Amino acid sequence: MQQNPQSVPAQMFQTVDANEQKYMDFLCQLCAYEARAYDKQVLNRMADYITEFARVEGFSVSRTKMTSCGDFLTIDLNSGKEKGCVFLAHMDTVHEKGVFGENPVTRLEDRIIAPGAIDCKSGIAIALLTMKALQQHGYTKHLRLLLTSDEEVSNVLGGQEEMDYFRQSCAGFPCAINCETSEKDEVVVSRKGIIKCRIDITGVGGHSGIHYFACKNPIAEAAHKILALESQSQPGGITFSCNMIQGGSLPNIIPGSCSVTVDIRVPRHADMSAAEAALRQVANTSFIPGTSAAVTILSRRPPMEKTPETMALFDALLSVCRRYGLGSLTPVESGGGSDSCYTQAAGIPSICGMGGCGGFCHTNAEYVLTKSIPLRSKILSAFLAE
């Protein structure tokens, strides 16, 4: 392709602009599918819609049947060619059906308010629009988009089946870009790992008036454990967040058991074992004699640590922004987890948060700024073209 290198991004930007309305319509239709990770049937209908759209756009699509969650999609451009980049995004959201009202999608002049608008359906649109722009202008390397369906529950439904999918689907790619949510001009260069666990506490129940001193209140024991765990949280380090407690049935009855669910965030791989050891130390300590506790690990997601390779990707993206007048980017370190941890763990330099910009993620006011969708697509298409 004998063209001025500076003219290629300009032509791709024109393609992005020409296709913007189509991809906004596509995004709105995606947002109309209200599906959490457990809503397998709705997720599969969404996968049907994405498959049809992607094939019309000229991409090849393969489907991975999943046992406990919605099927995964692998969308390819130039399969069999030299590997260029693998994109990541997910189809599930945290929202129950109906939270956004009878019509879940509100389309305004500057934003779309809808379930998953920013997390992470706009990321799907951005990745596909980028692939479309590159396809139209002679890009010859292999691009791949991986779409999973249980990211919001830390991939517990896919389990080992999902880990194998990531490892096999990403093998050989030189970099991975996750089109996850971001705010303003941010790009995520590291994410904390997550350990979700439950502490089941056993005590001695009875009537709170008659048997008070003979009882061993597991809820009181849980209060001691919660304070002991949360007091160990450090800014920039490991945090212990005790966000759910279940126990008790009547105000005048001391229960025999209760449970506390703990969300632990860790910045480094080395912190995973230290965090779990601290958890078990508190769980094994009986602050009220006569109580006991057991720990169940519900899920683990490793951290995505900041590396020189990650920062090299960021620097290249920032350089493209400056060269073509596409604004600026700010590197941030996030306490949230994402699927980028799996690509990085597979040895693939990864960057995250290159999806749509907006706000109020995980609330019923979640929105994406429409102007961020073509902008992010232009940044990514110029980056890959170079």
C-alpha positions in Angstrom: 0.0 0.0 0.0 1.9 3.1 -1.3 0.5 5.9 0.8 1.8 8.7 2.9 2.0 7.2 6.4 0.3 10.4 7.8 -2.6 10.0 5.4 -3.5 6.5 6.5 -4.8 7.5 10.0 -6.7 10.5 8.5 -8.5 8.1 6.1 -9.2 5.7 9.0 -10.6 8.6 11.0 -13.0 9.4 8.2 -14.1 5.8 8.2 -14.7 6.0 11.9 -16.8 9.2 11.5 -18.8 7.7 8.6 -19.7 4.6 10.7 -20.3 6.4 13.9 -24.1 6.5 13.7 -24.3 2.8 12.8 -22.2 1.8 15.8 -24.2 4.1 18.1 -27.3 2.2 17.0 -25.5 -1.1 17.6 -24.5 0.0 21.1 -28.0 1.0 22.0 -29.3 -2.4 20.9 -26.6 -4.1 23.0 -27.7 -2.0 26.0 -31.3 -3.1 25.5 -30.2 -6.7 26.4 -30.4 -6.6 30.2 -28.3 -9.4 31.4 -26.2 -10.2 34.4 -23.7 -13.1 34.4 -26.4 -15.5 35.6 -28.9 -14.6 32.8 -27.6 -17.2 30.4 -30.5 -17.1 27.9 -30.4 -13.3 27.5 -26.6 -13.3 27.1 -26.9 -15.9 24.4 -29.5 -13.8 22.6 -27.1 -10.9 22.8 -24.3 -13.1 21.5 -26.6 -14.0 18.5 -27.1 -10.3 17.8 -23.4 -9.5 18.0 -22.5 -12.5 15.8 -24.9 -11.4 13.0 -23.7 -7.8 13.2 -20.0 -8.8 13.1 -20.4 -11.1 10.2 -22.2 -8.5 8.2 -19.2 -6.2 8.9 -16.9 -8.7 7.4 -15.4 -10.4 10.5 -15.3 -14.1 11.3 -17.0 -15.2 14.5 -16.6 -18.4 16.5 -18.6 -19.3 19.6 -17.5 -21.1 22.7 -20.3 -22.9 24.4 -20.1 -22.5 28.2 -21.7 -24.8 30.8 -22.7 -22.3 33.5 -22.8 -18.9 31.8 -23.5 -17.3 28.5 -21.5 -18.4 25.5 -18.2 -16.6 24.7 -17.5 -15.0 21.3 -14.2 -14.8 19.4 -14.3 -12.2 16.6 -11.4 -12.2 14.1 -10.0 -10.0 11.3 -7.3 -11.5 9.1 -7.1 -14.9 10.8 -4.0 -16.8 10.1 -1.9 -13.7 9.4 0.8 -12.2 11.7 -0.7 -11.5 15.1 -1.4 -7.8 15.8 -3.5 -7.3 18.9 -6.2 -9.0 21.0 -9.0 -6.9 22.3 -11.0 -7.8 25.4 -14.6 -6.8 26.5 -17.5 -8.5 28.3 -21.2 -8.8 27.7 -22.6 -9.1 31.2 -23.5 -6.2 33.6 -24.2 -5.9 37.3 -27.8 -4.7 36.8 -31.0 -6.6 37.4 -33.6 -6.4 34.7 -35.9 -3.3 35.1 -33.5 -1.2 37.2 -33.4 1.4 34.3 -37.1 1.3 33.8 -39.4 -0.1 31.2 -37.2 1.3 28.4 -33.7 0.7 29.7 -31.9 2.9 27.0 -32.0 6.7 27.2 -30.3 8.3 24.3 -29.4 12.0 24.7 -27.4 14.4 22.6 -24.1 13.8 24.4 -24.6 10.5 26.2 -26.3 7.2 26.4 -27.7 6.2 29.8 -28.3 2.4 30.0 -27.3 -0.8 31.7 -23.7 -1.6 30.7 -23.4 1.6 28.7 -19.9 2.2 30.0 -19.2 -1.2 31.5 -18.6 -2.7 29.1 -20.9 -2.5 26.0 -19.4 0.7 24.6 -16.1 -1.2 24.7 -17.5 -3.8 22.4 -18.6 -1.1 20.0 -15.2 0.6 20.1 -13.3 -2.6 19.5 -15.4 -3.5 16.5 -15.4 0.0 15.1 -11.6 0.0 15.3 -11.4 -3.3 13.5 -13.7 -1.9 10.8 -11.5 1.2 10.3 -8.4 -0.9 10.0 -10.1 -3.4 7.7 -11.1 -0.7 5.3 -7.6 0.6 5.0 -5.6 -2.4 4.3 -4.5 -3.6 7.8 -3.0 -7.0 7.3 -2.3 -8.3 10.8 -4.6 -10.6 12.8 -6.9 -8.7 15.2 -9.1 -10.6 17.6 -11.8 -9.6 20.0 -12.7 -11.8 23.0 -16.2 -11.4 24.5 -16.9 -13.1 27.8 -20.1 -13.2 29.8 -19.2 -13.5 33.5 -16.6 -10.8 34.1 -18.7 -9.0 36.7 -18.7 -12.0 39.0 -14.9 -12.5 38.8 -15.3 -15.3 36.2 -16.5 -17.8 38.8 -19.0 -19.3 36.4 -16.6 -20.0 33.6 -14.0 -21.5 36.0 -11.1 -23.4 34.6 -13.0 -23.7 31.3 -12.6 -19.9 31.0 -9.0 -19.8 32.0 -8.2 -22.3 29.3 -10.2 -20.1 26.8 -8.1 -17.0 27.7 -4.8 -18.9 27.5 -5.5 -20.5 24.2 -7.2 -17.5 22.5 -4.5 -15.0 23.4 -1.5 -17.2 22.6 1.1 -15.5 20.4 -0.4 -12.1 20.4 2.1 -9.3 21.2 -0.3 -7.2 23.2 -3.8 -7.1 24.7 -6.0 -4.0 25.0 -9.0 -4.3 27.3 -11.9 -2.0 26.2 -13.2 -1.7 29.8 -14.7 1.4 31.4 -12.8 4.6 32.0 -13.4 8.1 33.2 -12.4 11.2 31.3 -9.1 10.7 29.5 -7.8 7.9 31.7 -6.1 4.6 30.8 -5.7 1.8 33.4 -2.1 0.6 33.7 -2.6 -1.6 36.8 -5.5 -3.2 38.7 -5.7 -4.8 42.1 -6.3 -8.5 42.4 -9.4 -9.7 44.3 -10.1 -12.5 46.8 -13.7 -12.9 47.7 -14.5 -15.1 50.7 -17.0 -15.9 53.3 -16.4 -16.4 57.0 -19.0 -18.7 58.6 -19.2 -18.2 62.3 -20.7 -20.7 64.8 -21.8 -19.7 68.3 -24.4 -20.8 70.8 -28.0 -19.5 70.3 -30.8 -18.9 72.7 -33.4 -16.5 74.1 -31.8 -13.0 74.4 -33.5 -12.4 77.7 -33.4 -15.8 79.4 -30.2 -17.3 78.0 -28.1 -14.2 77.3 -25.0 -15.1 79.5 -25.1 -18.8 78.4 -25.1 -17.8 74.7 -22.1 -17.1 72.4 -23.4 -14.5 70.0 -21.9 -15.1 66.5 -23.0 -11.7 65.4 -21.0 -10.1 68.1 -18.0 -12.3 67.2 -18.5 -11.2 63.5 -18.3 -7.5 64.7 -14.9 -8.2 66.3 -13.6 -10.0 63.2 -14.8 -7.2 60.9 -13.0 -4.5 62.9 -9.9 -6.7 63.1 -9.8 -7.2 59.4 -10.7 -3.7 58.3 -8.1 -2.2 60.7 -5.5 -3.8 58.5 -6.4 -2.0 55.3 -3.8 0.3 54.0 -4.0 3.1 51.4 -2.3 1.8 48.2 -2.0 -1.6 49.8 -4.2 -4.6 50.8 -7.7 -3.7 51.7 -10.3 -5.8 53.6 -13.9 -4.7 52.9 -16.6 -6.5 54.8 -19.7 -5.7 52.8 -22.3 -8.4 53.6 -23.4 -10.0 56.9 -26.1 -12.6 57.2 -27.5 -13.8 60.5 -30.3 -13.7 62.9 -34.1 -14.2 62.5 -35.8 -12.3 65.4 -34.7 -9.4 67.6 -35.2 -11.5 70.8 -33.3 -14.6 69.6 -29.5 -14.9 69.6 -28.7 -16.9 66.5 -26.5 -20.0 66.4 -24.6 -18.9 63.4 -23.9 -16.0 60.9 -21.7 -15.3 58.0 -19.6 -12.3 56.7 -18.6 -11.9 53.1 -15.2 -10.1 52.6 -13.9 -8.4 49.5 -10.1 -8.3 49.6 -8.1 -6.2 47.1 -4.4 -6.7 46.6 -1.9 -4.6 44.5 0.7 -7.3 43.8 0.9 -11.0 43.2 3.1 -11.4 46.3 0.2 -9.9 48.4 -2.2 -12.6 47.6 -0.8 -15.1 50.1 -0.2 -12.5 52.7 -3.8 -11.3 52.4 -5.2 -14.8 52.8 -3.0 -15.5 55.7 -4.2 -12.3 57.5 -7.8 -13.4 56.7 -7.3 -16.9 58.2 -5.5 -15.5 61.3 -8.5 -13.3 62.1 -11.0 -16.1 61.3 -9.2 -18.5 63.6 -9.1 -16.1 66.5 -12.1 -16.5 68.9 -12.7 -13.0 70.3 -15.6 -14.5 72.2 -14.6 -17.9 73.7 -16.9 -20.6 72.6 -17.3 -19.4 69.0 -15.6 -20.8 66.0 -15.3 -19.9 62.3 -14.5 -21.4 58.9 -13.3 -19.7 55.7 -14.6 -20.4 52.2 -12.8 -18.8 49.3 -15.4 -17.9 46.7 -13.1 -16.6 44.0 -9.6 -15.3 43.2 -8.5 -12.9 40.5 -4.9 -12.0 40.3 -3.7 -8.4 40.0 -2.7 -6.7 36.8 0.6 -5.2 37.9 2.2 -2.2 36.2 5.2 -3.3 34.2 7.7 -1.6 31.8 5.9 -3.3 29.0 2.5 -1.9 30.1 4.0 1.6 30.3 5.5 1.2 26.8 2.0 0.5 25.5 0.7 3.5 27.3 3.5 5.7 26.0 2.8 4.6 22.4 -0.9 5.4 22.8 -0.1 8.8 24.3 2.3 9.5 21.4 -0.5 8.7 18.9 -2.9 11.1 20.7 -0.4 13.9 20.5 0.7 13.3 16.9 -2.9 13.3 15.6 -4.5 15.8 17.9 -6.6 13.2 19.7 -6.3 14.8 23.2 -4.4 13.3 26.0 -4.3 10.2 28.2 -3.6 9.8 31.9 -2.3 6.6 33.4 -4.2 5.4 36.5 -4.0 2.5 38.9 -7.4 1.1 39.7 -8.7 -0.8 42.7 -11.1 -2.7 40.4 -10.4 -6.0 38.7 -10.8 -7.0 35.0 -10.0 -9.7 32.5 -6.7 -8.0 31.8 -5.2 -9.9 34.7 -5.5 -13.1 32.7 -3.8 -11.8 29.5 -1.0 -10.3 31.6 -0.6 -13.5 33.6 -0.2 -15.3 30.2 2.8 -13.1 29.5 1.1 -10.7 27.1 1.8 -7.0 27.7 -1.7 -5.6 28.5 -3.4 -2.3 29.0 -6.9 -1.6 30.3 -9.6 1.0 30.4 -9.6 1.8 26.7 -13.4 1.6 26.4 -15.9 4.4 26.5 -15.6 7.3 29.0 -18.5 8.2 31.2 -19.6 7.8 34.8 -21.8 6.3 37.6 -20.6 2.8 36.7 -22.6 0.0 38.5 -25.5 2.4 39.3 -28.8 3.0 37.6 -27.4 6.4 36.3 -24.6 4.7 34.4 -23.8 6.6 31.2 -21.2 6.8 28.4 -20.3 10.0 26.6 -21.0 9.4 22.9 -18.1 11.5 21.7 -15.7 9.1 23.5 -16.6 6.2 21.3 -15.2 7.5 18.0 -12.3 9.2 19.8 -11.2 6.0 21.4 -11.6 4.1 18.2 -9.4 6.7 16.4 -6.7 6.4 19.0 -6.7 2.6 18.8 -6.8 2.4 15.0 -3.9 4.9 14.6 -1.9 3.1 17.3 -2.3 -0.3 15.5 -1.7 1.2 12.1 1.6 2.4 13.3 
